[in-house]
Amino acid sequence: MKIIALSCTQKRLPSLTDALLDAAITGVLQEVGDAEVQRIRLIDHRIAMCEGEDTCLDPEVGRCTLDDDFEHVVGLAGGARGMLLAMPVYAGNVPAVLKIFQERLKSFMNAERRPFGGLLVGTIVHSRTMLTEPALASLFPWYLRLRNKNVASACFSQHDHQDLTRTAALDMCVAVGRQLGMTLDGSRSPVGERTAERTAERTALPLVQSPDRPRCGDPAVPSP
């Protein structure tokens, strides 16, 4: 089963984004034994800005006419069933390299099968201070247009932590990968067809239960 691992950082290696993405890949591999992971770092490819001519939408053209690495990157995603996407927050939104790529995918708007579309997705967003949730939310119109389904997300703010890889962030990224892997595995075979051995091997993700809170109108509980 092919899974895309899309790194949307604008930094060269090594990068925090890629470290978090690697952890999520580890999680997927725990759940999907035959996973074929196709890593794509957008910054490593020449992808020019869309020029807004909409020539690609002409049925007689049917493709983007800019001469760069865009078609190569699209080809790398062929046959994928799932995607892990990891990105930092730049200026409160998605990185420019991802926004440019999103706009270039418009060339397939009239296609029956859209590249990077029809996928189950796990998403990881990180920032230095805040705004991870708004940046995550900005991805969903793109996901909806591509008919993608986000099955797990994780957001991390660095704040005073000098190195997020020395925190629980990596464990949470593994959990995102595992959730995506479980969903992909379940989508290709009914539960009744899974072997008892495979089910026994699987460790359930931890359930975090919030403590009970007093409800409006409940008698006041005296302080100890």
Stockholm file with secondary structure:
# STOCKHOLM 1.0

chainA/1-224         MKIIALSCTQKRLPSLTDALLDAAITGVLQEVGDAEVQRIRLIDHRIAMCEGEDTCLDPEVGRCTLDDDFEHVVGLAGGARGMLLAMPVYAGNVPAVLKIFQERLKSFMNAERRPFGGLLVGTIVHSRTMLTEPALASLFPWYLRLRNKNVASACFSQHDHQDLTRTAALDMCVAVGRQLGMTLDGSRSPVGERTAERTAERTALPLVQSPDRPRCGDPAVPSP
#=GR chainA/1-224 SS CEEEEEECCSSCSSCHHHHHHHHHHHHHHHHCTTCEEEEEEGGGSCCCCCCSCCGGGSTTTCSCCCCSSHHHHHHHTTTEEEEEEEEECBTTBCCHHHHHHHHHGGGGTTCSSCTTCSCEEEEEEEESSSCHHHHHHTTHHHHHHTTCEEEEEEEEECTTCSCGGGSTHHHHHHHHHHHHHHHHHHHHSCGGGSCHHHHHHCCCCCCCCCCCCCCTTCCCCCCC
#=GC SS_cons         CEEEEEECCSSCSSCHHHHHHHHHHHHHHHHCTTCEEEEEEGGGSCCCCCCSCCGGGSTTTCSCCCCSSHHHHHHHTTTEEEEEEEEECBTTBCCHHHHHHHHHGGGGTTCSSCTTCSCEEEEEEEESSSCHHHHHHTTHHHHHHTTCEEEEEEEEECTTCSCGGGSTHHHHHHHHHHHHHHHHHHHHSCGGGSCHHHHHHCCCCCCCCCCCCCCTTCCCCCCC
//
